[in-house]
Amino acid sequence: MSEYQYYEFQAVDRPLDDRQMRELRAVSSRAVITPTSFTNEYNWGDFKGSPDKWMEKYFDAFLYLANWGTRRFMLRFPKRLLDAKALAAFCAGDSASLRTRGDYVILSFETEIEDDDWVEPEGSLASLIPLRSEILRGDLRCLYLAWLLCVQNGEVDDDEPEPCIPPNLHKLSASESSFADFLGIDSNLIEVAARASSKATEDTVNHKKLESWVYELPEDEKDTLLLRLLDDDPQLGTELRTRFAKQTQAGKRSGHPSNSENRRTAGELLLAVEELAEEKKHRAAERAAAEKKRLEKEKAAARAKYLDNLAQKADKVWRKVHDLISTKQPAKYDEAVKLLVDLRDLAAHQGDIQSFQLRHRELCEKNAKKPSLLRRMEKSGL
């Protein structure tokens, strides 16, 4: 199998300028480069740049995919819009890490997937980018999933307690589901973790609340915000939406453990996953057995119906058996044996197997010099 690598970068907050695009083109002559993206595939050779440095300098999102199972995803955020310390609590190993560079916080997620079921890379990053807005709004389900990935990959000690559990872990957004699928996070592990997650009602933006919130902003701050708007500040809308979400949702994300003694440990979660997997295996076996029983019942009913119809023409079938055998043709022997099996089953169905055995014995005696026919009968259980 030939090697294949896919690199895709996206600029979200601010497009690349001409100088930056020339810098990127100097690294790759084959890449597709636009003011908001860099995309390239490699079937030989390798990427000449550094994804980490490019994220620090140019881009807000990055996805890497290799056909030997390596997958990587990164997001960049303005540092002033996030509580980096709160996010770092979810980053417990190489599979999920956080670093601060200048004015930015960069989250990095990486894993190796064995027996990789190949996914088409095109569109994968687009399905993940909405996570950036979700995190900025304070939705930390993605970060908790990243901590589960660290647990799954053996990077968290068994006695290490889980971080605070975000609500609605049982009902992931489309981008969070894509995140879990892309990084191969065990669905059983997510299901077990979600048992302790509250089911909070999702807030929709109430226009009256938003209007009231804007009205209460200090006048001098509104002037500053208007100037930033006129200066085409790409982060202004995100910053305001984040502020509004955090202030209106403060205190609403309750119902989850807030101290370590109430939280489960990584070892407890993994044990629960084993128990859940065994339970699902048992249920699947029960379903398979029930389905097998149903199919056998249907097959038996169909066979009984067929034999009831056969009973009305049994003598005719016996005559046909004799006619087929008299041809002395192997193919006709096969057809005759098949009819004999039907006649035997009919006799058993009617509770008169002895009459069949008598006629069958007579048939065998009459055709004792036809070993090919007798072998077929023996093979069919007659």
N, C-alpha and C positions, 0 to 999 in steps of 0.2 A: 504494500500500500504506500503510495507516494505521500509525502508530507504536504499538509495544507494549513495555512495560518490566515486568520482574518483579523484586521485591525480597523476599528472605526472610532473616530473622535467627533464630538459635537460641541459647538459653542452655543450656549443658551442665552446668557445675559447680554453678551456683546459680540457682534460679528468681527471677524478678522479684518484687519486693514491690509492694504496692498503690500506693505513691507512684510507683515507676518506671513502672508500667502507666498511671497517669494522665498522666505526662509524655509517654509515647508516644502516648496517645490525643489529646493536645493537638496533636500534629503531624499526625495523620491520623484523620479521622472514619470512613473506609471500611475501614481495614485490619482484618484478622483478628488480634487480639491475645490471647495466652494467657500464663500465667505463664512459659512457656518459649519463646515465639515471637512474631514479628511478620511478617506476610505481606501484601503488597499488589501489585496489578497496576495499571498505568497505560496507558490508551489515548489519553489526552490529559493535559496538565499534566505535573507532575514531582514527584518525591519532595522533600519540604520539609526533611528532616533531612540529616545528614551520616553516611554509612556509616562513615567512619573514626572519627568521634567516638562514634558509637553502639557500635562495637566496643570502644573504650577504656572506655566507661562501663557498657554493659549486657550485651553478648552475646559468645559464644565462637565463633560461626561465621556466615558471611554469604555469600549467593550473589546475583549480579545477572545478568540476561539481557535483552538487547534484540534486537528482530528485525532490526536493521541490522548485527548481527554482534558487538557488544561483549559480552564475558563476563568476569565478575570473581568471585573466590572468596577469602575471608579466614578465617583461623583465629587464635584467641587462646589463649595459654598462660600459666600462672603462670611468671614469670621464674625462680623458684628451682628449677623442675623441668627447666630446659633449659640447654644450653650455647649461648647465643645466638651466640657467636663462631663456633662450629662450623657452625651453621645459616646464618650470614651468608655463608659461603664459597660457598654454592650460589646466592645471590641476586645476579645479575649485571646487572640492568637493571630497566626499568620492568615487564617481564613477571613478574618475581619479586623481591619486595623484603621487607625485614624492618625493623621499627622497634620500639623499646622505649618504653613509656609507663607510668610508675609501676611497679607490680608485675607488669606484663604484657609479653610479647613477642607481636607481631602479625605474622603472615606474610600477604602479599598477592600474589595471582596474577591477571594480567589479560592479555587478548589481544583482537585483532580478527580475526574469521574472515570471509574473503570467500566469496561464493557459499555462504552459510551454509545447511546442511541443518538445518532447524528441529527442535529437540527440545522436548518438553513439559517445562516447568520443574518441575511438581509431582513431588516425589520425587528431584529432582536433588541437592539439598543433603543429604538423608538418605543418599544413596549415597556422599557425600564425607566426611561427618562422622567415620567410622571412621579416616580418615587422622590425626586428632588423637591417638587412642590409639596408633596405629602409630609416629608421630613421638616420642611420649613414651616408648615402649619402646625407642627407639634405631634404629628402622627408617627409614633415610634415603632410600629409593628414591623417595619422593614428591619430596623436595628435589632429587635428581639429575634427575628428570624436569623439574622447574621450571627447572633450569640448561639443559637441552636446549631448553626453550621459548625461553629468552633467546637461545640460539645460533640457533634457527630464525628468530627475529624480528630477527636482525641486530644484536643488542645486545652481542655478545661479539667481540672482535678475533680474527682468524683464528689468530694466534700465541699466543692465550691457552690455557694447559693446562687440561684438565678437572679438577674436584675429585676427591677420592677416590671410587672407584666402589663403591657398596654391593653386597653379594652378592645373587644371585637376581633380578637385573634382567631376566633372561629369562623369569621367571615372576612376573608382577605379581599383587598381591592384587586382589580385586574392586573395592575402593575406588580403588586406584592406576590400574586400567584405566579406571574412570569419570573419574578426574582427567585422564588423557591424552585421553580422548574429549571431555570437556567443553571443554578448552582447545585442542583441535585439534592436539595434538603429533603430528608425522609418525611413523607406525608404522615406516617404514624407518629413521628416525633412532634410534628406540628399539632396533630390531633391531641396528643397527651398534654402538651403544654397549654393548649387552648382551654382545657378543663378548668383552669384557675383564672381565666380571663373573663372579666365582666362583659355583659352585653349592653353596652351603652348605646343610647339613641344617637344616630348620626345627626349632627347639627347642619342645617342648611343656612346659607347666608340670608338673614332676615334684612330686607332693605331698610325697614324702619330702624332696626338696631344699628345698621351701618350708618344711616343718616344721622342718628343721634350721636354716634361715636365721632363722626367727622365734625359735627357741629361743636362738640366739646373740646376739640383740639385747640390749643392756645393760638391766638392770632399770629404771633410772631413765627410760630412753627409752621403755620399754613403758608406764610410768605416764603419761608425757606423751601418748603415742599414745592411751591409753584415755580420757584427759580430752578430747582432741580428738574422739574418736569420740562421746563423750557430748554434746559441744557441737555435734554434727551438722556437723562440718567436711566440706564437700562434696569437698574435694581430697585427703582422707586416703587413700582407696582408690587413687586414681590415683598418688599420691606413693609409696605402698608398693610397688605393682606395678612402677612405674618403677625404683625402687631395686633391687628384687629382680632385675628383668630385666637391668639394667646390671651388677650385681655377678656374676650367674651367667653372663652372656654375655661378660664381659670377656675379650678375647683370642681370642674365637671367630670374630670377623668378619675373617678374614684372607683372603689370596689375591687382593688387589687392589693396584694401585700405591700406594705410600706416599710416593713422592717425585716431584717434577715432571718429572724427566728420563724417567721411565717412562710418563708419561701422554700421551695423545694431545691434540692441539690441536683447537680448534674447527674450524679450516680442514681438518684431516685428517678429522675426522668428517663434515663436509659433503661432502668429495670422495668419501669412502667411500659416502655416501648416494647420490650421483649414480651411482657405479659399480653399487651394488646395484639402483637403479631401472632402469638400463639392462639389467642381467642379468635382472631379473624381466620386463622388457618382451620380451627375447629369448626367455625360457622360455615366456612367454604366447603369443608368436607361433608357437613350435614346437608348443605344445599345440593352438593353433587350427588349424594346418596339419594336424597328425595327426588331429584330430577331423574336419576337412573331408574328409581322405582316407578316413577310416573311413566317414563318411556316404555319400560318393560310391561306395565299394565296396559298401555295403549297397544303395544305390539301383540300382547296376548289376546286382547279384545278383537283386534283385526284378524288375528289367526283363527280365533274361534268363529268369527263371522265367515271367513273363507271356508273353513271346514264344514260349517252348516250348509253353505251353498254346494260344497263338493258332495255332500251326502245325497243330494237329489240326483246325482249322475255317477254314483260310485261304480256301478256295473259297466257303464260306458267307459270309464277311466281304466278299469281292469282290462277291457278289450283293447284299449289303445296301448296299454303296456305290452301286451302280447304282440300286437302288430309292430311296435317299435323294435322289440327284441328280434322279431323274425327277419328284420332287414339285415341283421348281422353287421351293422355299421356302428363304429364306436361312438360317433356323435349322437346317434339315436339311442344307444345304451345310456348315455348320460341323461337324456330326457326321460327315459323309462325309469331310471333309478330315482329321479326327482319326483316323479308321480307316485312311485312306491312309497317314498318317505311321506308324501301327503296322505296316502291311503293308510299307512301305519298310524299317523297322528290322528286321522279321522276315527280309526278303530279305538284308539286310546281315549279320544274325546267322547265317544259313545259308550265306553266301558265294555268293549267287546274285542279286546286285543287278540283273543284266542282264534277267532275266525280269520283274522288277518294272518296270523302265524301259520295256520293251516294252508291257506291259499298261497302264501309266500313259500312255504316248504315245497309244495307241489311244483311251483314255478322253478325253484332251484333244481329240483330233481329232473325236471323236463329239460333244463338247459345246463346240465352238469358238465357238458363238454364245451362250455363257453367260458373259459377262465377269465377272459377280459371283463365279461359281464359280472362274474362272481366277485372279482376284485373290487369293482366299483361298488357293488352292494356292501361288501365288508367295510370299505372305506367310509361309506355314508352311515354306518352304524346299523345296517339292516341285518 
